[in-house]
Amino acid sequence: MSQEPAPAAATPVPFPRTFREAVAQFFGDGRSAHPLIQFVKYGFAGGLATLVNIIAFTLAAWFLFPCFTADDPILTLLHVTPPPVDESSRALYASYANFTGFIVSDVFCYLVNRRFVFVPGRMKIWAEFLSFTAVAGLAILVGTGLMYALVRWLGIATSYGFLANMIASALFNYVFRKFVIFRG
């Protein structure tokens, strides 16, 4: 029985000394970035995934699971009137819309993190994706529970509950993705 050789220890990437080196590390793969640059890349990728999540959530919350009220800050900002929603269903529909946004943004986020931020290869791609989604799923459960509680029991605007959900999820996800799923 032959054993596979142990992977070579990763050589630490030095901090960029010039702007050109910083740009090269930023646009390179996960192997070519100093940890600080990698964290900036994670923030950038997370920002893009957040934008995808916001768009998917908003579309789902408007068209599929109406959960906005007329005084919601997002709708006030956009000067639009939402479809009517039964107040007793609003928190539940917000949760459904949140899970819809999660599915869309999770696939997007996985692809961007795998290609742009982290070093893939700790596990097979299907196991990597399932682990990535499982961690994100735990984060979304925690965040959705927080959002549901804020909307249902404190009566805050759906948008503010969604924001609290996103912050809690982002913190949870970074730690697990960096240290458990990818090679750093």
N, C-alpha and C positions, 0 to 999 in steps of 0.2 A: 504494500500500500504506500503510495507516495504522498507526501504532504506538500501542500502549497507553501512556497516561501512566505515568510512574514513580510508584510509591506514595509518598505524602507521608511524610516522616520522622516517626517517632513522637515525640510530645512526652513528655518524661520525666514520669512520675507522681511528685508530691512525696510524701515520707514523711508518713504520717498524723500530724496534730498532736493529735488527740483519739481517745479510745476509739471514738467513733461513726464517725469516718473510717476507723479501722483495721478495724472490723467491716464497713463498706461496701466497702472494698477487698477484704477476705477473701471476701465473698460475691458480689462482682461478677465480671465476666468477666476474661480475661487482660489486656485493655487497661487496666483500671481499677486495677491493683495496682502498687505500688512493688516493685522487685525483691526486697526482703527479705520483703515480704508474699507475693509470688509464690513464693518459696522455701518459706515456711511452708505455703502452699497445696499446693505440690508434695509436701511431706512428708506432709501430711494425706491427699492423694489416694493417695500411695504407700502410706501405712498401710492405707487401705481396700483397695487392690489387693493388698497383702501378706496381709491377712486373707482375701480371696477366694482367693489363691494357696495359703495354708496349708490352708484348708478343702478346696479341690479336690485338693491334693496328698495330704492325709490320707485323704480318701475314696478316691482312686485307689490309694494305697498300702495301704489296708485291703481294698477290695473287688475291684479290678481286677488289681493287681500287688503281691501281698503281699510286703512287704519290711521289716516291723518285727520286731524280736526282743523277747522277753519283758522284757528289761532296758532297753529303749528309754525314755528320759526322758519322752516324751510319754505313753506307755502306762502307765508307772509313776505319773505324775501323775493319769491318768484311772482308774487301777485296773482296767485291762482286759487280757485276754490275747489276743495276736494269733493269727491262723491260722498254722500251721506254714509255714516258708519254708526252701528249700534254700539253704544258706549260699553256694554258688557262684553262685546266681542273684540274691542280695540286692542287690548293687550295680547290676546291670543293671535289675532291677525298680524300684529307686529312681530310676534315670534315666528310665524310662518314666513313672513316676508324676509326676516333675518336669516332663516335657514336657506331660503332661495338665494339670497345674496351670498351666503357662505359657500354654497356649492359652486357657483360661478367663479367667485374670487379665489376659492381654494385651488381649483385646477390652474387658473392663471398664475397664482402665487407659486405653486409647486414648480411650474415650468420655468418661471423667471429665477427662482432661487436655485434650482438645479443648474441652470446654464450660467447665471450671472454672479451669484453670491457665494455659494458654498462649493465644496469639493464633493461630488457624488462618488459613490463606489463603496461605501461601507456595507451596503447590502444590495441585493438584486433590485432592479428598477421597480418591479411590482411591489416588493416589500417596502422599498423606500417610499413609494407613493402612498401605500396603505398606512405606513407609520406616520408620514407627514399629515395625512388626512385624519388619522386617529388623534394625533396631538392637537391639530386644529379643531377637531370635533370636541375634544375635552374643553379647549379654550372657549369655543362657541357656546357650549352648554353653560359654562360659568358666566360668560358674558350675557347670554340670553336670559339666564335666571336673574341676573342683576337688572337687565332692562325690563323684564316682566315685572319684577318687584317695584321698580321705580315708577313704571307707568300705571300699574294696577293699584298699588297701595299708597303711593305718594302723589299720584295724579299728575306727574310731570309730563311735558310734551314728549311725544314719540321720538322726535329728533334728539332730545337730550338723553333719553334712555339709550338710543342707538349709539350716541357718542361715548357714553360710559361703557357700553358693551365693547366698543372698538378698542378703547384704551386698555381695558382688562385683558382682552384677547391678545393684543400686540405684545404686551409684556410676557405673558405666558408662552406664546409661540416662540419668541426669540430664544429664550433659554433652552427649550427642548429641541428646537431645530439645530441650533449651533452645537450643543453638547451631546445629543442623543442620536439624531437622524443622520446628519452629514458628518464629514470628517473635520469639521471646524471651519 
